[in-house]
Amino acid sequence: IGLIDILQQRALYFDGDNGEHIRIEDGIPAGYENDVAQHRTRLIEALAECGDEEMEMHYLEETFPDDLDLVKSL
């Protein structure tokens, strides 16, 4: 069982009988790249719509902010 962190673009897995061991792997698991890109874009769009000028600039210019800029905007 695990999840994909769309901000830092990495995978977190919960290993062990009760998920007590967290394993972090850099990168997006194969087959999920398009889904992550779509959700990340939606996040940037939502932040731009909320009036965040920096995210609006990224959205309009179709550039991608780095992880730190996304976290600041949240």
Predicted model as a PDB file, atoms N, CA, C, CB and O in Angstrom, pLDDT in the B-factor column:
MODEL        1                                                                  
ATOM      1  N   ILE A   1       0.863  -1.166   0.000  1.00 87.00           N  
ATOM      2  CA  ILE A   1       0.000   0.000   0.000  1.00 87.00           C  
ATOM      3  C   ILE A   1       0.902   1.219   0.000  1.00 87.00           C  
ATOM      4  CB  ILE A   1      -0.978   0.003   1.226  1.00 87.00           C  
ATOM      5  O   ILE A   1       1.957   1.227   0.634  1.00 87.00           O  
ATOM      6  N   GLY A   2       0.478   2.245  -0.715  1.00 95.00           N  
ATOM      7  CA  GLY A   2       1.301   3.438  -0.757  1.00 95.00           C  
ATOM      8  C   GLY A   2       0.547   4.608  -1.360  1.00 95.00           C  
ATOM      9  O   GLY A   2      -0.653   4.539  -1.623  1.00 95.00           O  
ATOM     10  N   LEU A   3       1.290   5.682  -1.570  1.00 96.00           N  
ATOM     11  CA  LEU A   3       0.723   6.872  -2.189  1.00 96.00           C  
ATOM     12  C   LEU A   3       1.802   7.580  -2.978  1.00 96.00           C  
ATOM     13  CB  LEU A   3       0.108   7.814  -1.132  1.00 96.00           C  
ATOM     14  O   LEU A   3       2.994   7.325  -2.810  1.00 96.00           O  
ATOM     15  N   ILE A   4       1.359   8.473  -3.838  1.00 97.00           N  
ATOM     16  CA  ILE A   4       2.290   9.270  -4.625  1.00 97.00           C  
ATOM     17  C   ILE A   4       2.173  10.715  -4.170  1.00 97.00           C  
ATOM     18  CB  ILE A   4       2.010   9.134  -6.156  1.00 97.00           C  
ATOM     19  O   ILE A   4       1.085  11.291  -4.163  1.00 97.00           O  
ATOM     20  N   ASP A   5       3.291  11.287  -3.795  1.00 93.00           N  
ATOM     21  CA  ASP A   5       3.374  12.687  -3.383  1.00 93.00           C  
ATOM     22  C   ASP A   5       3.511  13.517  -4.658  1.00 93.00           C  
ATOM     23  CB  ASP A   5       4.587  12.939  -2.389  1.00 93.00           C  
ATOM     24  O   ASP A   5       4.572  13.521  -5.282  1.00 93.00           O  
ATOM     25  N   ILE A   6       2.438  14.226  -5.054  1.00 91.00           N  
ATOM     26  CA  ILE A   6       2.500  14.988  -6.305  1.00 91.00           C  
ATOM     27  C   ILE A   6       3.325  16.261  -6.171  1.00 91.00           C  
ATOM     28  CB  ILE A   6       1.101  15.340  -6.768  1.00 91.00           C  
ATOM     29  O   ILE A   6       3.756  16.823  -7.178  1.00 91.00           O  
ATOM     30  N   LEU A   7       3.552  16.722  -4.950  1.00 86.00           N  
ATOM     31  CA  LEU A   7       4.391  17.908  -4.770  1.00 86.00           C  
ATOM     32  C   LEU A   7       5.861  17.576  -5.000  1.00 86.00           C  
ATOM     33  CB  LEU A   7       4.198  18.494  -3.364  1.00 86.00           C  
ATOM     34  O   LEU A   7       6.550  18.259  -5.758  1.00 86.00           O  
ATOM     35  N   GLN A   8       6.329  16.531  -4.345  1.00 88.00           N  
ATOM     36  CA  GLN A   8       7.744  16.175  -4.450  1.00 88.00           C  
ATOM     37  C   GLN A   8       7.990  15.080  -5.475  1.00 88.00           C  
ATOM     38  CB  GLN A   8       8.268  15.734  -3.103  1.00 88.00           C  
ATOM     39  O   GLN A   8       9.130  14.655  -5.663  1.00 88.00           O  
ATOM     40  N   GLN A   9       6.951  14.624  -6.132  1.00 91.00           N  
ATOM     41  CA  GLN A   9       7.016  13.631  -7.182  1.00 91.00           C  
ATOM     42  C   GLN A   9       7.832  12.410  -6.767  1.00 91.00           C  
ATOM     43  CB  GLN A   9       7.601  14.243  -8.429  1.00 91.00           C  
ATOM     44  O   GLN A   9       8.854  12.072  -7.363  1.00 91.00           O  
ATOM     45  N   ARG A  10       7.335  11.774  -5.728  1.00 95.00           N  
ATOM     46  CA  ARG A  10       7.968  10.579  -5.198  1.00 95.00           C  
ATOM     47  C   ARG A  10       6.887   9.638  -4.676  1.00 95.00           C  
ATOM     48  CB  ARG A  10       8.985  10.935  -4.079  1.00 95.00           C  
ATOM     49  O   ARG A  10       5.731  10.029  -4.518  1.00 95.00           O  
ATOM     50  N   ALA A  11       7.274   8.409  -4.413  1.00 97.00           N  
ATOM     51  CA  ALA A  11       6.322   7.408  -3.924  1.00 97.00           C  
ATOM     52  C   ALA A  11       6.639   7.068  -2.477  1.00 97.00           C  
ATOM     53  CB  ALA A  11       6.356   6.130  -4.804  1.00 97.00           C  
ATOM     54  O   ALA A  11       7.802   6.953  -2.090  1.00 97.00           O  
ATOM     55  N   LEU A  12       5.590   6.908  -1.687  1.00 97.00           N  
ATOM     56  CA  LEU A  12       5.727   6.482  -0.297  1.00 97.00           C  
ATOM     57  C   LEU A  12       4.978   5.163  -0.150  1.00 97.00           C  
ATOM     58  CB  LEU A  12       5.179   7.572   0.705  1.00 97.00           C  
ATOM     59  O   LEU A  12       3.817   5.049  -0.543  1.00 97.00           O  
ATOM     60  N   TYR A  13       5.650   4.180   0.414  1.00 97.00           N  
ATOM     61  CA  TYR A  13       5.058   2.868   0.606  1.00 97.00           C  
ATOM     62  C   TYR A  13       5.010   2.566   2.094  1.00 97.00           C  
ATOM     63  CB  TYR A  13       5.853   1.777  -0.158  1.00 97.00           C  
ATOM     64  O   TYR A  13       5.928   2.904   2.841  1.00 97.00           O  
ATOM     65  N   PHE A  14       3.940   1.933   2.509  1.00 97.00           N  
ATOM     66  CA  PHE A  14       3.752   1.580   3.907  1.00 97.00           C  
ATOM     67  C   PHE A  14       3.901   0.069   4.034  1.00 97.00           C  
ATOM     68  CB  PHE A  14       2.360   2.061   4.438  1.00 97.00           C  
ATOM     69  O   PHE A  14       2.955  -0.686   3.809  1.00 97.00           O  
ATOM     70  N   ASP A  15       5.099  -0.352   4.396  1.00 96.00           N  
ATOM     71  CA  ASP A  15       5.424  -1.768   4.492  1.00 96.00           C  
ATOM     72  C   ASP A  15       5.207  -2.277   5.916  1.00 96.00           C  
ATOM     73  CB  ASP A  15       6.872  -2.016   4.053  1.00 96.00           C  
ATOM     74  O   ASP A  15       5.015  -1.494   6.846  1.00 96.00           O  
ATOM     75  N   GLY A  16       5.239  -3.569   6.068  1.00 93.00           N  
ATOM     76  CA  GLY A  16       5.035  -4.184   7.380  1.00 93.00           C  
ATOM     77  C   GLY A  16       3.590  -4.612   7.536  1.00 93.00           C  
ATOM     78  O   GLY A  16       2.728  -4.228   6.744  1.00 93.00           O  
ATOM     79  N   ASP A  17       3.336  -5.387   8.534  1.00 93.00           N  
ATOM     80  CA  ASP A  17       1.985  -5.907   8.765  1.00 93.00           C  
ATOM     81  C   ASP A  17       0.948  -4.809   8.939  1.00 93.00           C  
ATOM     82  CB  ASP A  17       1.980  -6.792   9.981  1.00 93.00           C  
ATOM     83  O   ASP A  17      -0.199  -4.961   8.518  1.00 93.00           O  
ATOM     84  N   ASN A  18       1.347  -3.709   9.556  1.00 92.00           N  
ATOM     85  CA  ASN A  18       0.415  -2.606   9.823  1.00 92.00           C  
ATOM     86  C   ASN A  18       0.837  -1.307   9.144  1.00 92.00           C  
ATOM     87  CB  ASN A  18       0.296  -2.378  11.319  1.00 92.00           C  
ATOM     88  O   ASN A  18       0.369  -0.231   9.517  1.00 92.00           O  
ATOM     89  N   GLY A  19       1.710  -1.400   8.157  1.00 93.00           N  
ATOM     90  CA  GLY A  19       2.171  -0.205   7.468  1.00 93.00           C  
ATOM     91  C   GLY A  19       3.096   0.659   8.296  1.00 93.00           C  
ATOM     92  O   GLY A  19       3.228   1.858   8.053  1.00 93.00           O  
ATOM     93  N   GLU A  20       3.740   0.038   9.285  1.00 94.00           N  
ATOM     94  CA  GLU A  20       4.556   0.802  10.229  1.00 94.00           C  
ATOM     95  C   GLU A  20       5.926   1.209   9.685  1.00 94.00           C  
ATOM     96  CB  GLU A  20       4.745   0.003  11.477  1.00 94.00           C  
ATOM     97  O   GLU A  20       6.608   2.039  10.286  1.00 94.00           O  
ATOM     98  N   HIS A  21       6.331   0.637   8.561  1.00 96.00           N  
ATOM     99  CA  HIS A  21       7.623   0.972   7.961  1.00 96.00           C  
ATOM    100  C   HIS A  21       7.373   1.774   6.686  1.00 96.00           C  
ATOM    101  CB  HIS A  21       8.462  -0.318   7.657  1.00 96.00           C  
ATOM    102  O   HIS A  21       6.811   1.266   5.715  1.00 96.00           O  
ATOM    103  N   ILE A  22       7.800   3.026   6.709  1.00 96.00           N  
ATOM    104  CA  ILE A  22       7.579   3.893   5.556  1.00 96.00           C  
ATOM    105  C   ILE A  22       8.833   3.872   4.689  1.00 96.00           C  
ATOM    106  CB  ILE A  22       7.228   5.349   6.000  1.00 96.00           C  
ATOM    107  O   ILE A  22       9.941   4.151   5.148  1.00 96.00           O  
ATOM    108  N   ARG A  23       8.621   3.535   3.429  1.00 97.00           N  
ATOM    109  CA  ARG A  23       9.712   3.488   2.447  1.00 97.00           C  
ATOM    110  C   ARG A  23       9.436   4.585   1.429  1.00 97.00           C  
ATOM    111  CB  ARG A  23       9.827   2.062   1.750  1.00 97.00           C  
ATOM    112  O   ARG A  23       8.337   4.669   0.880  1.00 97.00           O  
ATOM    113  N   ILE A  24      10.431   5.420   1.181  1.00 97.00           N  
ATOM    114  CA  ILE A  24      10.286   6.533   0.240  1.00 97.00           C  
ATOM    115  C   ILE A  24      11.182   6.265  -0.960  1.00 97.00           C  
ATOM    116  CB  ILE A  24      10.643   7.902   0.913  1.00 97.00           C  
ATOM    117  O   ILE A  24      12.370   5.976  -0.809  1.00 97.00           O  
ATOM    118  N   GLU A  25      10.606   6.363  -2.149  1.00 96.00           N  
ATOM    119  CA  GLU A  25      11.364   6.177  -3.378  1.00 96.00           C  
ATOM    120  C   GLU A  25      11.201   7.411  -4.252  1.00 96.00           C  
ATOM    121  CB  GLU A  25      10.904   4.902  -4.131  1.00 96.00           C  
ATOM    122  O   GLU A  25      10.086   7.875  -4.492  1.00 96.00           O  
ATOM    123  N   ASP A  26      12.326   7.934  -4.724  1.00 95.00           N  
ATOM    124  CA  ASP A  26      12.286   9.084  -5.622  1.00 95.00           C  
ATOM    125  C   ASP A  26      11.666   8.674  -6.948  1.00 95.00           C  
ATOM    126  CB  ASP A  26      13.701   9.664  -5.840  1.00 95.00           C  
ATOM    127  O   ASP A  26      11.814   7.536  -7.393  1.00 95.00           O  
ATOM    128  N   GLY A  27      10.987   9.594  -7.556  1.00 94.00           N  
ATOM    129  CA  GLY A  27      10.377   9.338  -8.850  1.00 94.00           C  
ATOM    130  C   GLY A  27       8.956   8.819  -8.726  1.00 94.00           C  
ATOM    131  O   GLY A  27       8.486   8.447  -7.651  1.00 94.00           O  
ATOM    132  N   ILE A  28       8.308   8.811  -9.850  1.00 96.00           N  
ATOM    133  CA  ILE A  28       6.915   8.378  -9.930  1.00 96.00           C  
ATOM    134  C   ILE A  28       6.897   6.948 -10.455  1.00 96.00           C  
ATOM    135  CB  ILE A  28       6.068   9.331 -10.848  1.00 96.00           C  
ATOM    136  O   ILE A  28       7.584   6.643 -11.430  1.00 96.00           O  
ATOM    137  N   PRO A  29       6.129   6.074  -9.831  1.00 95.00           N  
ATOM    138  CA  PRO A  29       6.069   4.693 -10.315  1.00 95.00           C  
ATOM    139  C   PRO A  29       5.595   4.631 -11.770  1.00 95.00           C  
ATOM    140  CB  PRO A  29       5.138   3.860  -9.424  1.00 95.00           C  
ATOM    141  O   PRO A  29       4.759   5.428 -12.198  1.00 95.00           O  
ATOM    142  N   ALA A  30       6.135   3.685 -12.508  1.00 95.00           N  
ATOM    143  CA  ALA A  30       5.775   3.513 -13.914  1.00 95.00           C  
ATOM    144  C   ALA A  30       4.268   3.365 -14.066  1.00 95.00           C  
ATOM    145  CB  ALA A  30       6.492   2.291 -14.511  1.00 95.00           C  
ATOM    146  O   ALA A  30       3.610   2.664 -13.297  1.00 95.00           O  
ATOM    147  N   GLY A  31       3.751   4.033 -15.061  1.00 96.00           N  
ATOM    148  CA  GLY A  31       2.333   3.957 -15.346  1.00 96.00           C  
ATOM    149  C   GLY A  31       1.504   5.057 -14.699  1.00 96.00           C  
ATOM    150  O   GLY A  31       0.323   5.204 -15.011  1.00 96.00           O  
ATOM    151  N   TYR A  32       2.102   5.824 -13.811  1.00 96.00           N  
ATOM    152  CA  TYR A  32       1.367   6.888 -13.118  1.00 96.00           C  
ATOM    153  C   TYR A  32       1.821   8.288 -13.529  1.00 96.00           C  
ATOM    154  CB  TYR A  32       1.524   6.727 -11.621  1.00 96.00           C  
ATOM    155  O   TYR A  32       1.310   9.279 -13.007  1.00 96.00           O  
ATOM    156  N   GLU A  33       2.763   8.379 -14.447  1.00 96.00           N  
ATOM    157  CA  GLU A  33       3.325   9.677 -14.817  1.00 96.00           C  
ATOM    158  C   GLU A  33       2.252  10.650 -15.321  1.00 96.00           C  
ATOM    159  CB  GLU A  33       4.395   9.491 -15.885  1.00 96.00           C  
ATOM    160  O   GLU A  33       2.229  11.812 -14.913  1.00 96.00           O  
ATOM    161  N   ASN A  34       1.379  10.186 -16.193  1.00 96.00           N  
ATOM    162  CA  ASN A  34       0.342  11.074 -16.747  1.00 96.00           C  
ATOM    163  C   ASN A  34      -0.646  11.521 -15.673  1.00 96.00           C  
ATOM    164  CB  ASN A  34      -0.413  10.367 -17.882  1.00 96.00           C  
ATOM    165  O   ASN A  34      -1.048  12.685 -15.646  1.00 96.00           O  
ATOM    166  N   ASP A  35      -1.039  10.604 -14.789  1.00 95.00           N  
ATOM    167  CA  ASP A  35      -1.963  10.963 -13.711  1.00 95.00           C  
ATOM    168  C   ASP A  35      -1.359  12.025 -12.797  1.00 95.00           C  
ATOM    169  CB  ASP A  35      -2.339   9.720 -12.894  1.00 95.00           C  
ATOM    170  O   ASP A  35      -2.027  12.987 -12.420  1.00 95.00           O  
ATOM    171  N   VAL A  36      -0.095  11.840 -12.449  1.00 95.00           N  
ATOM    172  CA  VAL A  36       0.576  12.799 -11.571  1.00 95.00           C  
ATOM    173  C   VAL A  36       0.674  14.153 -12.257  1.00 95.00           C  
ATOM    174  CB  VAL A  36       1.980  12.293 -11.175  1.00 95.00           C  
ATOM    175  O   VAL A  36       0.432  15.182 -11.625  1.00 95.00           O  
ATOM    176  N   ALA A  37       1.021  14.171 -13.531  1.00 92.00           N  
ATOM    177  CA  ALA A  37       1.120  15.432 -14.277  1.00 92.00           C  
ATOM    178  C   ALA A  37      -0.231  16.151 -14.300  1.00 92.00           C  
ATOM    179  CB  ALA A  37       1.610  15.171 -15.722  1.00 92.00           C  
ATOM    180  O   ALA A  37      -0.288  17.368 -14.123  1.00 92.00           O  
ATOM    181  N   GLN A  38      -1.310  15.407 -14.516  1.00 94.00           N  
ATOM    182  CA  GLN A  38      -2.640  16.015 -14.537  1.00 94.00           C  
ATOM    183  C   GLN A  38      -3.014  16.606 -13.184  1.00 94.00           C  
ATOM    184  CB  GLN A  38      -3.681  14.987 -14.956  1.00 94.00           C  
ATOM    185  O   GLN A  38      -3.512  17.730 -13.112  1.00 94.00           O  
ATOM    186  N   HIS A  39      -2.779  15.862 -12.120  1.00 93.00           N  
ATOM    187  CA  HIS A  39      -3.142  16.346 -10.781  1.00 93.00           C  
ATOM    188  C   HIS A  39      -2.261  17.519 -10.356  1.00 93.00           C  
ATOM    189  CB  HIS A  39      -3.029  15.209  -9.753  1.00 93.00           C  
ATOM    190  O   HIS A  39      -2.730  18.448  -9.697  1.00 93.00           O  
ATOM    191  N   ARG A  40      -1.007  17.474 -10.727  1.00 87.00           N  
ATOM    192  CA  ARG A  40      -0.105  18.582 -10.401  1.00 87.00           C  
ATOM    193  C   ARG A  40      -0.554  19.849 -11.130  1.00 87.00           C  
ATOM    194  CB  ARG A  40       1.362  18.228 -10.777  1.00 87.00           C  
ATOM    195  O   ARG A  40      -0.532  20.940 -10.560  1.00 87.00           O  
ATOM    196  N   THR A  41      -0.960  19.700 -12.393  1.00 85.00           N  
ATOM    197  CA  THR A  41      -1.458  20.838 -13.170  1.00 85.00           C  
ATOM    198  C   THR A  41      -2.735  21.387 -12.557  1.00 85.00           C  
ATOM    199  CB  THR A  41      -1.706  20.432 -14.630  1.00 85.00           C  
ATOM    200  O   THR A  41      -2.918  22.602 -12.481  1.00 85.00           O  
ATOM    201  N   ARG A  42      -3.622  20.494 -12.118  1.00 88.00           N  
ATOM    202  CA  ARG A  42      -4.858  20.939 -11.449  1.00 88.00           C  
ATOM    203  C   ARG A  42      -4.550  21.731 -10.183  1.00 88.00           C  
ATOM    204  CB  ARG A  42      -5.746  19.731 -11.104  1.00 88.00           C  
ATOM    205  O   ARG A  42      -5.212  22.724  -9.884  1.00 88.00           O  
ATOM    206  N   LEU A  43      -3.546  21.283  -9.450  1.00 82.00           N  
ATOM    207  CA  LEU A  43      -3.152  21.991  -8.233  1.00 82.00           C  
ATOM    208  C   LEU A  43      -2.675  23.403  -8.573  1.00 82.00           C  
ATOM    209  CB  LEU A  43      -2.044  21.213  -7.485  1.00 82.00           C  
ATOM    210  O   LEU A  43      -3.057  24.368  -7.911  1.00 82.00           O  
ATOM    211  N   ILE A  44      -1.848  23.519  -9.595  1.00 77.00           N  
ATOM    212  CA  ILE A  44      -1.343  24.838 -10.009  1.00 77.00           C  
ATOM    213  C   ILE A  44      -2.501  25.719 -10.468  1.00 77.00           C  
ATOM    214  CB  ILE A  44      -0.290  24.696 -11.145  1.00 77.00           C  
ATOM    215  O   ILE A  44      -2.547  26.903 -10.136  1.00 77.00           O  
ATOM    216  N   GLU A  45      -3.444  25.147 -11.235  1.00 80.00           N  
ATOM    217  CA  GLU A  45      -4.618  25.900 -11.677  1.00 80.00           C  
ATOM    218  C   GLU A  45      -5.427  26.404 -10.484  1.00 80.00           C  
ATOM    219  CB  GLU A  45      -5.502  25.030 -12.583  1.00 80.00           C  
ATOM    220  O   GLU A  45      -5.849  27.560 -10.453  1.00 80.00           O  
ATOM    221  N   ALA A  46      -5.638  25.531  -9.509  1.00 80.00           N  
ATOM    222  CA  ALA A  46      -6.427  25.916  -8.327  1.00 80.00           C  
ATOM    223  C   ALA A  46      -5.736  27.035  -7.560  1.00 80.00           C  
ATOM    224  CB  ALA A  46      -6.652  24.700  -7.401  1.00 80.00           C  
ATOM    225  O   ALA A  46      -6.394  27.967  -7.099  1.00 80.00           O  
ATOM    226  N   LEU A  47      -4.438  26.953  -7.420  1.00 75.00           N  
ATOM    227  CA  LEU A  47      -3.708  28.005  -6.715  1.00 75.00           C  
ATOM    228  C   LEU A  47      -3.760  29.315  -7.493  1.00 75.00           C  
ATOM    229  CB  LEU A  47      -2.249  27.584  -6.483  1.00 75.00           C  
ATOM    230  O   LEU A  47      -3.867  30.390  -6.904  1.00 75.00           O  
ATOM    231  N   ALA A  48      -3.682  29.220  -8.828  1.00 73.00           N  
ATOM    232  CA  ALA A  48      -3.769  30.430  -9.658  1.00 73.00           C  
ATOM    233  C   ALA A  48      -5.145  31.066  -9.517  1.00 73.00           C  
ATOM    234  CB  ALA A  48      -3.481  30.100 -11.144  1.00 73.00           C  
ATOM    235  O   ALA A  48      -5.261  32.290  -9.446  1.00 73.00           O  
ATOM    236  N   GLU A  49      -6.186  30.241  -9.475  1.00 75.00           N  
ATOM    237  CA  GLU A  49      -7.548  30.758  -9.339  1.00 75.00           C  
ATOM    238  C   GLU A  49      -7.791  31.398  -7.976  1.00 75.00           C  
ATOM    239  CB  GLU A  49      -8.551  29.644  -9.562  1.00 75.00           C  
ATOM    240  O   GLU A  49      -8.663  32.255  -7.834  1.00 75.00           O  
ATOM    241  N   CYS A  50      -7.022  30.984  -6.982  1.00 71.00           N  
ATOM    242  CA  CYS A  50      -7.176  31.542  -5.633  1.00 71.00           C  
ATOM    243  C   CYS A  50      -6.450  32.873  -5.495  1.00 71.00           C  
ATOM    244  CB  CYS A  50      -6.655  30.557  -4.585  1.00 71.00           C  
ATOM    245  O   CYS A  50      -6.450  33.473  -4.420  1.00 71.00           O  
ATOM    246  N   GLY A  51      -5.842  33.330  -6.561  1.00 68.00           N  
ATOM    247  CA  GLY A  51      -5.209  34.639  -6.524  1.00 68.00           C  
ATOM    248  C   GLY A  51      -3.725  34.626  -6.239  1.00 68.00           C  
ATOM    249  O   GLY A  51      -3.137  35.679  -5.993  1.00 68.00           O  
ATOM    250  N   ASP A  52      -3.099  33.454  -6.266  1.00 66.00           N  
ATOM    251  CA  ASP A  52      -1.660  33.394  -6.056  1.00 66.00           C  
ATOM    252  C   ASP A  52      -0.981  33.831  -7.353  1.00 66.00           C  
ATOM    253  CB  ASP A  52      -1.201  31.952  -5.627  1.00 66.00           C  
ATOM    254  O   ASP A  52      -1.013  33.115  -8.354  1.00 66.00           O  
ATOM    255  N   GLU A  53      -0.367  35.012  -7.325  1.00 72.00           N  
ATOM    256  CA  GLU A  53       0.208  35.602  -8.536  1.00 72.00           C  
ATOM    257  C   GLU A  53       1.310  34.746  -9.145  1.00 72.00           C  
ATOM    258  CB  GLU A  53       0.753  36.974  -8.229  1.00 72.00           C  
ATOM    259  O   GLU A  53       1.395  34.620 -10.366  1.00 72.00           O  
ATOM    260  N   GLU A  54       2.151  34.158  -8.305  1.00 70.00           N  
ATOM    261  CA  GLU A  54       3.240  33.344  -8.824  1.00 70.00           C  
ATOM    262  C   GLU A  54       2.707  32.107  -9.548  1.00 70.00           C  
ATOM    263  CB  GLU A  54       4.179  32.929  -7.690  1.00 70.00           C  
ATOM    264  O   GLU A  54       3.202  31.749 -10.617  1.00 70.00           O  
ATOM    265  N   MET A  55       1.692  31.452  -8.961  1.00 67.00           N  
ATOM    266  CA  MET A  55       1.110  30.273  -9.611  1.00 67.00           C  
ATOM    267  C   MET A  55       0.358  30.670 -10.877  1.00 67.00           C  
ATOM    268  CB  MET A  55       0.165  29.533  -8.645  1.00 67.00           C  
ATOM    269  O   MET A  55       0.344  29.922 -11.854  1.00 67.00           O  
ATOM    270  N   GLU A  56      -0.264  31.840 -10.860  1.00 70.00           N  
ATOM    271  CA  GLU A  56      -0.956  32.320 -12.051  1.00 70.00           C  
ATOM    272  C   GLU A  56       0.044  32.516 -13.189  1.00 70.00           C  
ATOM    273  CB  GLU A  56      -1.707  33.640 -11.753  1.00 70.00           C  
ATOM    274  O   GLU A  56      -0.244  32.170 -14.335  1.00 70.00           O  
ATOM    275  N   MET A  57       1.214  33.067 -12.878  1.00 70.00           N  
ATOM    276  CA  MET A  57       2.251  33.256 -13.886  1.00 70.00           C  
ATOM    277  C   MET A  57       2.677  31.905 -14.472  1.00 70.00           C  
ATOM    278  CB  MET A  57       3.468  33.989 -13.280  1.00 70.00           C  
ATOM    279  O   MET A  57       2.785  31.761 -15.690  1.00 70.00           O  
ATOM    280  N   HIS A  58       2.919  30.916 -13.599  1.00 67.00           N  
ATOM    281  CA  HIS A  58       3.315  29.586 -14.081  1.00 67.00           C  
ATOM    282  C   HIS A  58       2.228  28.989 -14.961  1.00 67.00           C  
ATOM    283  CB  HIS A  58       3.613  28.644 -12.899  1.00 67.00           C  
ATOM    284  O   HIS A  58       2.517  28.393 -15.998  1.00 67.00           O  
ATOM    285  N   TYR A  59       0.977  29.150 -14.543  1.00 67.00           N  
ATOM    286  CA  TYR A  59      -0.138  28.579 -15.296  1.00 67.00           C  
ATOM    287  C   TYR A  59      -0.252  29.231 -16.674  1.00 67.00           C  
ATOM    288  CB  TYR A  59      -1.455  28.747 -14.517  1.00 67.00           C  
ATOM    289  O   TYR A  59      -0.377  28.537 -17.683  1.00 67.00           O  
ATOM    290  N   LEU A  60      -0.209  30.547 -16.713  1.00 69.00           N  
ATOM    291  CA  LEU A  60      -0.357  31.260 -17.981  1.00 69.00           C  
ATOM    292  C   LEU A  60       0.812  31.016 -18.921  1.00 69.00           C  
ATOM    293  CB  LEU A  60      -0.503  32.743 -17.729  1.00 69.00           C  
ATOM    294  O   LEU A  60       0.631  30.943 -20.137  1.00 69.00           O  
ATOM    295  N   GLU A  61       2.000  30.889 -18.370  1.00 74.00           N  
ATOM    296  CA  GLU A  61       3.192  30.675 -19.191  1.00 74.00           C  
ATOM    297  C   GLU A  61       3.468  29.192 -19.437  1.00 74.00           C  
ATOM    298  CB  GLU A  61       4.399  31.317 -18.530  1.00 74.00           C  
ATOM    299  O   GLU A  61       4.427  28.837 -20.121  1.00 74.00           O  
ATOM    300  N   GLU A  62       2.619  28.332 -18.871  1.00 70.00           N  
ATOM    301  CA  GLU A  62       2.762  26.878 -19.006  1.00 70.00           C  
ATOM    302  C   GLU A  62       4.153  26.398 -18.580  1.00 70.00           C  
ATOM    303  CB  GLU A  62       2.489  26.457 -20.451  1.00 70.00           C  
ATOM    304  O   GLU A  62       4.774  25.561 -19.235  1.00 70.00           O  
ATOM    305  N   THR A  63       4.612  26.956 -17.469  1.00 71.00           N  
ATOM    306  CA  THR A  63       5.855  26.498 -16.859  1.00 71.00           C  
ATOM    307  C   THR A  63       5.491  25.787 -15.559  1.00 71.00           C  
ATOM    308  CB  THR A  63       6.851  27.694 -16.603  1.00 71.00           C  
ATOM    309  O   THR A  63       4.370  25.920 -15.066  1.00 71.00           O  
ATOM    310  N   PHE A  64       6.414  25.051 -15.019  1.00 69.00           N  
ATOM    311  CA  PHE A  64       6.136  24.302 -13.806  1.00 69.00           C  
ATOM    312  C   PHE A  64       6.970  24.832 -12.653  1.00 69.00           C  
ATOM    313  CB  PHE A  64       6.406  22.812 -14.019  1.00 69.00           C  
ATOM    314  O   PHE A  64       8.196  24.898 -12.745  1.00 69.00           O  
ATOM    315  N   PRO A  65       6.308  25.210 -11.568  1.00 71.00           N  
ATOM    316  CA  PRO A  65       7.042  25.709 -10.400  1.00 71.00           C  
ATOM    317  C   PRO A  65       7.789  24.572  -9.714  1.00 71.00           C  
ATOM    318  CB  PRO A  65       6.083  26.392  -9.403  1.00 71.00           C  
ATOM    319  O   PRO A  65       7.444  23.400  -9.869  1.00 71.00           O  
ATOM    320  N   ASP A  66       8.812  24.936  -8.960  1.00 71.00           N  
ATOM    321  CA  ASP A  66       9.507  23.888  -8.209  1.00 71.00           C  
ATOM    322  C   ASP A  66       8.700  23.556  -6.955  1.00 71.00           C  
ATOM    323  CB  ASP A  66      10.960  24.335  -7.832  1.00 71.00           C  
ATOM    324  O   ASP A  66       7.741  24.248  -6.611  1.00 71.00           O  
ATOM    325  N   ASP A  67       9.106  22.496  -6.290  1.00 73.00           N  
ATOM    326  CA  ASP A  67       8.364  22.000  -5.123  1.00 73.00           C  
ATOM    327  C   ASP A  67       8.217  23.050  -4.036  1.00 73.00           C  
ATOM    328  CB  ASP A  67       9.049  20.781  -4.551  1.00 73.00           C  
ATOM    329  O   ASP A  67       7.151  23.177  -3.433  1.00 73.00           O  
ATOM    330  N   LEU A  68       9.274  23.800  -3.782  1.00 72.00           N  
ATOM    331  CA  LEU A  68       9.245  24.797  -2.711  1.00 72.00           C  
ATOM    332  C   LEU A  68       8.227  25.897  -3.004  1.00 72.00           C  
ATOM    333  CB  LEU A  68      10.635  25.409  -2.517  1.00 72.00           C  
ATOM    334  O   LEU A  68       7.523  26.342  -2.097  1.00 72.00           O  
ATOM    335  N   ASP A  69       8.141  26.340  -4.262  1.00 73.00           N  
ATOM    336  CA  ASP A  69       7.159  27.349  -4.629  1.00 73.00           C  
ATOM    337  C   ASP A  69       5.735  26.837  -4.430  1.00 73.00           C  
ATOM    338  CB  ASP A  69       7.363  27.780  -6.075  1.00 73.00           C  
ATOM    339  O   ASP A  69       4.860  27.581  -3.987  1.00 73.00           O  
ATOM    340  N   LEU A  70       5.506  25.573  -4.757  1.00 73.00           N  
ATOM    341  CA  LEU A  70       4.176  24.994  -4.554  1.00 73.00           C  
ATOM    342  C   LEU A  70       3.823  24.956  -3.082  1.00 73.00           C  
ATOM    343  CB  LEU A  70       4.104  23.587  -5.145  1.00 73.00           C  
ATOM    344  O   LEU A  70       2.709  25.309  -2.696  1.00 73.00           O  
ATOM    345  N   VAL A  71       4.761  24.530  -2.263  1.00 74.00           N  
ATOM    346  CA  VAL A  71       4.506  24.446  -0.809  1.00 74.00           C  
ATOM    347  C   VAL A  71       4.225  25.835  -0.239  1.00 74.00           C  
ATOM    348  CB  VAL A  71       5.717  23.800  -0.071  1.00 74.00           C  
ATOM    349  O   VAL A  71       3.328  25.997   0.588  1.00 74.00           O  
ATOM    350  N   LYS A  72       4.985  26.833  -0.675  1.00 73.00           N  
ATOM    351  CA  LYS A  72       4.762  28.208  -0.207  1.00 73.00           C  
ATOM    352  C   LYS A  72       3.360  28.690  -0.572  1.00 73.00           C  
ATOM    353  CB  LYS A  72       5.817  29.159  -0.806  1.00 73.00           C  
ATOM    354  O   LYS A  72       2.712  29.390   0.207  1.00 73.00           O  
ATOM    355  N   SER A  73       2.902  28.313  -1.752  1.00 71.00           N  
ATOM    356  CA  SER A  73       1.603  28.768  -2.221  1.00 71.00           C  
ATOM    357  C   SER A  73       0.453  28.089  -1.523  1.00 71.00           C  
ATOM    358  CB  SER A  73       1.488  28.552  -3.685  1.00 71.00           C  
ATOM    359  O   SER A  73      -0.643  28.643  -1.443  1.00 71.00           O  
ATOM    360  N   LEU A  74       0.688  26.894  -1.017  1.00 71.00           N  
ATOM    361  CA  LEU A  74      -0.375  26.188  -0.309  1.00 71.00           C  
ATOM    362  C   LEU A  74      -0.647  26.880   0.993  1.00 71.00           C  
ATOM    363  CB  LEU A  74      -0.010  24.719  -0.070  1.00 71.00           C  
ATOM    364  O   LEU A  74      -1.513  26.447   1.753  1.00 71.00           O  
TER     365      LEU A  74                                                      
ENDMDL                                                                          
END                                                                             
